[in-house]
Amino acid sequence: MAKRSIDKAKAAKKDEFYTQLEDINNELRHYREHFRGKTVLCNCDDPRISNFFTYFAYNFEFLGLKKLITTCYKNQDMDFFSQNKSEQAVFLVYEGDKNGNSIPDAEEIGVKPLKGDGDFRSKECIELLKEADIVVTNPPFSLFREYMAQLMEYGKKFLIIGNQNNATYKEIFPLIKENKIWLGYKSGDMSFRVPANSEERATRFWIDTNGQKWRSLGNICWYTNLDIPKRHENLILYKSYTPEEYPRYINYDAIEVSKTELIPCDYDGVMGVPITFMDKYNPDQFEIIGIGNGGELGVECGVSANLTAEQCAALFREDKSFRKGKLCYRNDKGKLVGCYARILIRKRA
Ligand SMILES: C[S@@+](CC[C@H](N)C(=O)[O-])C[C@H]1O[C@@H](n2cnc3c(N)ncnc32)[C@H](O)[C@@H]1O
């Protein structure tokens, strides 16, 4: 196989994580009022496998949906997934139970072949996207940036699964900072069915009594632009600021807060908090200023080193990672401590 095909196949393999109905149900129950009279698109979903299809088909009348469309991808390089995957890219349109006598099932509703491979970026899939009011799915992890960019370009409402680290991508973080997108309810551990030929792994992998392989990922979250009550709930702050407990960064005018729950209630300046803060972010309570050590971002989103070139060079000699714009402080023993990605925030008055 040519290198490009192998790389594509590897990426595609990483993308085959099937979401559990329970996880979909637990998240979607917070968004019910958004769906009345709406057309929903699940565009990375084989209706014969996807629990997103199952959820919306079962709850079609309950949610008052207008239409459900699902499209599925046939990766030409991934024939070895055929136990789980479609041989043909297909789509399905469901407009509600017409005879009232059965729970809808993909075969009964009738899937239709797509002309191309069902890539969400293809012309025919974009035509279906244009029809949709809300897009709900777990898109391919390897194409998260492109997927989000397309949703933004077409101005769609959405609720999609991603990784918490996606929030630090240079294309994604500004959307969060500008309050165009935010995190949904569930964040953290989530388990997914994976294809039968998935490689076994030492951790976060198991095979159930039916022989189904599973993987769990520890940093999964939902991204959305649908308004939810959680986004307006204040984080309860109980800690008081002391200079000893909250060291000041050497290379940015802010204090280090190592855990979101330790944000002091009486500090009005800029604070660096872990990216898990996103899960608790209420834009009425806090303002996001930028991101420090956000991999691709660092300096661009507001971290400016208020140090001379000589001071920077000395820091770099002490700790090579300093150059990447890593926020750092000196601990009580004078040792330089570099922080993992930090969101820079300030309490609103
Ligand atoms: C993380 S899995 C989730 C599957 C399903 N949405 C679910 O939650 O069970 C992502 C799916 O996107 C499909 N996919 C990969 N590349 C795609 C593309 N370019 N366009 C549409 N779907 C794609 C993969 O085949 C895979 O089934």
The ligand as an SDF file (V2000), in Angstrom:
LIG
                    3D

 27 29  0  0  0  0  0  0  0  0999 V2000
  -16.0730    8.6400   15.8360 C   0  0  0  0  0  0  0  0  0  0  0  0
  -16.9130    7.6820   14.6210 S   0  0  0  0  0  0  0  0  0  0  0  0
  -18.5590    7.8770   15.1570 C   0  0  0  0  0  0  0  0  0  0  0  0
  -19.5690    7.0940   14.3740 C   0  0  0  0  0  0  0  0  0  0  0  0
  -20.9980    7.4710   14.7320 C   0  0  0  0  0  0  0  0  0  0  0  0
  -21.2310    8.8660   14.4710 N   0  0  0  0  0  0  0  0  0  0  0  0
  -21.2400    7.1580   16.1770 C   0  0  0  0  0  0  0  0  0  0  0  0
  -21.1860    8.0830   16.9760 O   0  0  0  0  0  0  0  0  0  0  0  0
  -21.4620    5.9940   16.5160 O   0  0  0  0  0  0  0  0  0  0  0  0
  -16.7730    8.7260   13.2060 C   0  0  0  0  0  0  0  0  0  0  0  0
  -17.3680    8.1610   11.9540 C   0  0  0  0  0  0  0  0  0  0  0  0
  -17.1420    9.0760   10.8860 O   0  0  0  0  0  0  0  0  0  0  0  0
  -16.8420    8.3450    9.7180 C   0  0  0  0  0  0  0  0  0  0  0  0
  -16.0320    9.1930    8.8410 N   0  0  0  0  0  0  0  0  0  0  0  0
  -14.6940    9.2000    8.6980 C   0  0  0  0  0  0  0  0  0  0  0  0
  -14.3430   10.1090    7.7810 N   0  0  0  0  0  0  0  0  0  0  0  0
  -15.4800   10.6830    7.3410 C   0  0  0  0  0  0  0  0  0  0  0  0
  -15.7700   11.6780    6.3860 C   0  0  0  0  0  0  0  0  0  0  0  0
  -14.8010   12.2800    5.7050 N   0  0  0  0  0  0  0  0  0  0  0  0
  -17.0670   12.0150    6.1750 N   0  0  0  0  0  0  0  0  0  0  0  0
  -18.0620   11.4310    6.8800 C   0  0  0  0  0  0  0  0  0  0  0  0
  -17.8480   10.4750    7.8110 N   0  0  0  0  0  0  0  0  0  0  0  0
  -16.5690   10.1110    8.0380 C   0  0  0  0  0  0  0  0  0  0  0  0
  -16.0770    7.1390   10.2040 C   0  0  0  0  0  0  0  0  0  0  0  0
  -16.1840    6.0960    9.2660 O   0  0  0  0  0  0  0  0  0  0  0  0
  -16.7870    6.8420   11.5340 C   0  0  0  0  0  0  0  0  0  0  0  0
  -17.7880    5.9020   11.3880 O   0  0  0  0  0  0  0  0  0  0  0  0
  1  2  1  0
  2  3  1  0
  2 10  1  0
  3  4  1  0
  4  5  1  0
  5  6  1  0
  5  7  1  0
  7  8  2  0
  7  9  1  0
 10 11  1  0
 11 12  1  0
 11 26  1  0
 12 13  1  0
 13 14  1  0
 13 24  1  0
 14 15  1  0
 14 23  1  0
 15 16  2  0
 16 17  1  0
 17 18  1  0
 17 23  2  0
 18 19  1  0
 18 20  2  0
 20 21  1  0
 21 22  2  0
 22 23  1  0
 24 25  1  0
 24 26  1  0
 26 27  1  0
M  CHG  2   2   1   9  -1
M  END
$$$$
